[in-house]
Amino acid sequence: MNSNKPTAYNNRLGLKGWVYAGRYTFERYLYLGHRLSGMGLIAYMVLHIIETANRMRGVEAWQGLMALFASWPFKIIEYLLFAAAVFHAMNGVRLLMTELGFFLGKPKEPVYPYSSSVMRHRPLTYIIMALAGLLIILGGSSLFFP
């Protein structure tokens, strides 16, 4: 049964294959974080609509829900939501600048082995992510220490 016929690769890794980080570069981790933060923000949007619809149940139900949201676990969740939104926005700016060709440099002769432009974008990546980290820290300070 040893034939040279190509067979289809069957990926049975499931979720592990989706987040596997064996040889990922920094940009690949940012892609994964962008994907996860985007799905978290979509989930928040749905839950926010449900929470706002709770207003129709009356003043007592609304005030009870707002008292629950003022508790510490929800403050932490609110901070994580803020961090996800900042990361997603700043990474989106980085992706937009990359796609528009900023920091790409002059074109090089296509000689094998071909050079990648990733290293020319890497300083932009570090600057944008440092700025995102600073914004996340400053936002957390105003959330936890009013």
ABEGO torsion letter per residue (X at the ends): XBBABBBBBBBAAEAAAAABAAABBAAAAAAAAAAAAAAAAAAAAAAAAAAAAAAAAEAAAAAAAAAAAABAAAAAAAAAAAAAAAAAAAAAAAAAAAAAGBGAEBBBBBBOBBBBAAAAAAAAAAAAAAAAAAAAAAAAAAAABX
